[in-house]
Amino acid sequence: MGLDISIVKLFMPTEDLLKQVIEKTYGDYYLLNVKDHPELLIFKNYLVLAPVERIDIEGTFIQRCLNLSDYVNKGVLSVDGIAYFNFEKISDKTTLKIPYNDILLKTEVEECLIEKSIGYQRKGANYKFYEDDMWNLPIVADYKTLLHHWDIYFSETASDRQNFKENIVDKFIEGETFVWYG
């Protein structure tokens, strides 16, 4: 598993753009849900209400005439290439595996951002990046911080430094873009 560095540009939501993104007819633009990434609320000028599909575990249990509170979620497991939600019944420790494809979905209207990846690289960070646990940083949203990271974490070789500059730093526009390390 390697480091993925992405720079993402946000787009002002218009009715037409939102419709195209929801219908997936507008290239590489996506909805990014801020409920899952509250650090992105700093981009409040770009927020738009949009439908988001979410898994509905409780509804799935009700559909099966089961009570979710009788079970403990044991996570997701994969058997023969099929993903299952794995539950254990509290009273007798029996397991219940529900295939991912059998989980109900529900649509909720939530705050989102319209985004597109405009730059990417897979490597180039030095050992200090990992020592400082930068891997788990939520986002980089200001130019000063990005330049600081470039200087400290992507300067081991001239090539690493140049690649990060071209792929990420040169494309950064404060207030319109942010960087993910993942």
C-alpha positions as a printed NumPy array, in Angstrom:
array([[  0.   ,   0.   ,   0.   ],
       [  1.516,   3.259,  -1.053],
       [  1.004,   6.902,  -0.385],
       [ -1.608,   8.645,  -2.531],
       [ -1.496,  12.432,  -2.74 ],
       [ -4.347,  14.206,  -4.505],
       [ -5.167,  17.829,  -5.085],
       [ -8.875,  18.487,  -5.441],
       [-10.583,  21.529,  -6.951],
       [-14.028,  22.634,  -5.816],
       [-16.656,  24.044,  -8.157],
       [-19.435,  26.507,  -7.448],
       [-22.682,  24.602,  -7.441],
       [-25.098,  25.597, -10.148],
       [-28.38 ,  23.854, -10.771],
       [-27.167,  22.548, -14.13 ],
       [-23.78 ,  21.319, -12.821],
       [-25.394,  19.612,  -9.822],
       [-27.897,  17.834, -12.078],
       [-25.113,  16.58 , -14.358],
       [-22.971,  15.408, -11.425],
       [-25.909,  13.57 ,  -9.816],
       [-26.742,  11.902, -13.143],
       [-23.014,  11.128, -13.627],
       [-23.003,  12.76 , -17.063],
       [-20.331,  15.363, -16.382],
       [-16.9  ,  13.777, -16.648],
       [-14.781,  13.296, -13.547],
       [-16.796,  15.53 , -11.223],
       [-18.079,  14.013,  -7.988],
       [-20.128,  14.871,  -4.943],
       [-18.11 ,  14.883,  -1.742],
       [-20.238,  14.569,   1.37 ],
       [-19.151,  16.857,   4.216],
       [-20.966,  14.731,   6.811],
       [-18.212,  12.161,   6.252],
       [-15.503,  14.859,   6.141],
       [-16.484,  17.698,   8.522],
       [-13.101,  19.378,   8.063],
       [-14.369,  20.416,   4.624],
       [-16.998,  22.717,   6.154],
       [-14.412,  25.492,   5.803],
       [-15.475,  25.621,   2.141],
       [-18.963,  26.864,   3.045],
       [-19.303,  28.962,  -0.135],
       [-19.219,  25.761,  -2.203],
       [-21.793,  23.79 ,  -0.193],
       [-24.862,  22.436,  -1.944],
       [-27.674,  20.182,  -0.766],
       [-27.675,  16.962,  -2.759],
       [-29.05 ,  13.423,  -2.489],
       [-26.602,  10.939,  -0.989],
       [-27.106,   7.181,  -0.914],
       [-26.335,   5.565,   2.431],
       [-26.518,   1.97 ,   3.59 ],
       [-29.543,   1.279,   5.796],
       [-28.58 ,  -1.425,   8.276],
       [-31.571,  -0.75 ,  10.529],
       [-33.99 ,  -0.919,   7.581],
       [-32.353,  -4.159,   6.442],
       [-32.931,  -5.716,   9.87 ],
       [-36.551,  -4.518,   9.957],
       [-37.11 ,  -5.991,   6.481],
       [-35.864,  -9.334,   7.83 ],
       [-38.085,  -9.043,  10.94 ],
       [-34.998,  -8.78 ,  13.152],
       [-34.128,  -6.309,  15.889],
       [-30.76 ,  -4.623,  15.319],
       [-30.305,  -4.061,  19.073],
       [-30.136,  -7.865,  19.522],
       [-26.89 ,  -7.96 ,  17.518],
       [-23.34 ,  -6.663,  17.674],
       [-21.715,  -5.48 ,  14.457],
       [-18.526,  -7.496,  13.886],
       [-17.5  ,  -5.58 ,  10.776],
       [-17.238,  -6.537,   7.135],
       [-15.702,  -9.781,   5.968],
       [-15.012, -11.218,   2.569],
       [-15.695, -14.853,   1.693],
       [-14.911, -16.137,  -1.799],
       [-14.862, -12.578,  -3.139],
       [-18.244, -11.649,  -1.625],
       [-18.412,  -8.897,   1.   ],
       [-20.653,  -9.516,   4.   ],
       [-21.757,  -7.437,   6.941],
       [-21.059,  -9.714,   9.89 ],
       [-23.226,  -9.58 ,  13.027],
       [-23.261, -11.652,  16.198],
       [-26.446, -12.225,  18.189],
       [-25.907, -11.095,  21.765],
       [-27.999, -13.825,  23.399],
       [-26.482, -16.931,  21.82 ],
       [-23.389, -15.731,  19.879],
       [-24.752, -17.041,  16.554],
       [-23.536, -15.154,  13.519],
       [-25.547, -13.447,  10.837],
       [-23.843, -12.639,   7.546],
       [-25.693, -10.29 ,   5.219],
       [-24.23 ,  -9.92 ,   1.732],
       [-23.338,  -6.337,   0.909],
       [-25.643,  -6.477,  -2.131],
       [-28.61 ,  -7.357,   0.137],
       [-28.248,  -4.261,   2.331],
       [-30.954,  -1.686,   1.731],
       [-29.974,   1.795,   0.645],
       [-31.662,   5.03 ,   1.586],
       [-31.28 ,   8.451,   0.038],
       [-30.764,  11.445,   2.281],
       [-30.296,  15.069,   1.288],
       [-27.031,  16.297,   2.783],
       [-24.467,  19.056,   2.394],
       [-21.955,  18.225,  -0.323],
       [-19.208,  19.768,  -2.404],
       [-18.752,  19.35 ,  -6.146],
       [-15.145,  18.335,  -6.729],
       [-12.704,  17.091,  -9.305],
       [ -9.173,  15.74 ,  -8.846],
       [ -6.729,  17.986, -10.721],
       [ -3.414,  16.472,  -9.636],
       [ -2.06 ,  13.258,  -8.196],
       [  1.101,  11.422,  -7.258],
       [  1.796,   8.118,  -5.525],
       [  5.189,   8.601,  -3.946],
       [  7.899,  11.043,  -3.071],
       [  7.495,  11.547,   0.68 ],
       [ 10.513,  11.032,   2.914],
       [ 10.739,   9.014,   6.17 ],
       [  9.834,  12.093,   8.259],
       [  6.392,  12.207,   6.596],
       [  5.63 ,   8.778,   8.085],
       [  7.309,   9.51 ,  11.432],
       [  5.127,  12.611,  11.847],
       [  2.002,  10.61 ,  10.935],
       [  1.162,  12.976,   8.079],
       [ -0.566,  10.042,   6.395],
       [ -3.576,  10.615,   8.67 ],
       [ -3.849,  14.375,   8.193],
       [ -7.45 ,  15.222,   7.206],
       [ -6.703,  17.839,   4.495],
       [ -4.301,  20.637,   3.657],
       [ -6.318,  23.733,   2.803],
       [ -3.856,  26.602,   3.006],
       [ -0.883,  27.449,   0.83 ],
       [  1.51 ,  28.217,   3.699],
       [  1.013,  24.736,   5.189],
       [  1.388,  23.105,   1.783],
       [  4.697,  24.917,   1.179],
       [  5.87 ,  23.864,   4.641],
       [  5.049,  20.211,   3.838],
       [  6.791,  20.498,   0.479],
       [  9.925,  21.797,   2.16 ],
       [ 10.008,  19.206,   4.973],
       [  8.472,  16.046,   3.526],
       [  9.083,  16.151,  -0.223],
       [ 12.634,  17.431,  -0.48 ],
       [ 14.771,  14.341,  -0.088],
       [ 15.801,  14.44 ,  -3.751],
       [ 15.563,  17.124,  -6.398],
       [ 13.251,  14.829,  -8.349],
       [ 10.868,  14.353,  -5.374],
       [ 10.837,  18.083,  -4.792],
       [ 10.146,  18.892,  -8.461],
       [  7.424,  16.244,  -8.819],
       [  5.515,  17.488,  -5.771],
       [  5.833,  21.059,  -7.019],
       [  4.502,  20.236, -10.493],
       [  1.811,  17.763,  -9.445],
       [  0.503,  19.514,  -6.338],
       [  1.971,  22.917,  -5.344],
       [  1.667,  24.604,  -8.752],
       [ -2.01 ,  23.62 ,  -8.984],
       [ -2.986,  24.834,  -5.508],
       [ -5.333,  27.819,  -5.248],
       [ -6.137,  28.772,  -1.678],
       [ -9.882,  28.756,  -1.039],
       [-10.609,  26.629,  -4.133],
       [ -8.452,  23.544,  -3.676],
       [ -7.25 ,  21.193,  -0.969],
       [ -4.789,  18.306,  -0.705],
       [ -5.446,  14.809,   0.67 ],
       [ -2.72 ,  12.459,   1.871],
       [ -3.97 ,   8.905,   1.895]])
